[in-house]
Amino acid sequence: MTNRSLLLPVSFLLLLGILFSCKEKEKRPQEEKALKSLELLAVDREFSEMSKKEGMKAAYLQYLDDSNSVLLRADHLPILAANAVDYIIQQNDQTFTLSWDPHHAEIAESGELGYTYGIYLIRPKAIDTSIYGTYTNFWKKNALGKWKLMMNSYNQGIGE
């Protein structure tokens, strides 16, 4: 074969390589975003486990961004930052166990913001009952790369 006859197959293979590498680069950001979403789901699950084992107060104080947070609670105006920490400290979590099951997480393109949502469960210790509702958590990565809770909101009860 001459150099000229080799040029066409080599050019074709080179073109295919370029096309496939472009497709791979397009997939990578989506795959990275999906992995970061799974990471955030894991953080929310760890948050729930801590609440179940050590109490709601300890978990919120560990995960809450105490300088930039908002709690949305029934019959309250939004509870901001330092007031959110004070609000959590004042709660009596000795009479119940709070846990939740994150169902979904979504991450911003920047990888620094995200949200989770799912179903929460409150189990009072004095009576044999369970209280379910829905929640949404908004998260932000801090300067150390740790996810911190920026906003928490919930709805009591689950309809049919």
Helices and strands as residue ranges (DSSP letters): H 3-54, H 56-63, E 70-72, E 79-80, H 81-90, E 96-107, E 113-124, E 131-141, E 147-156
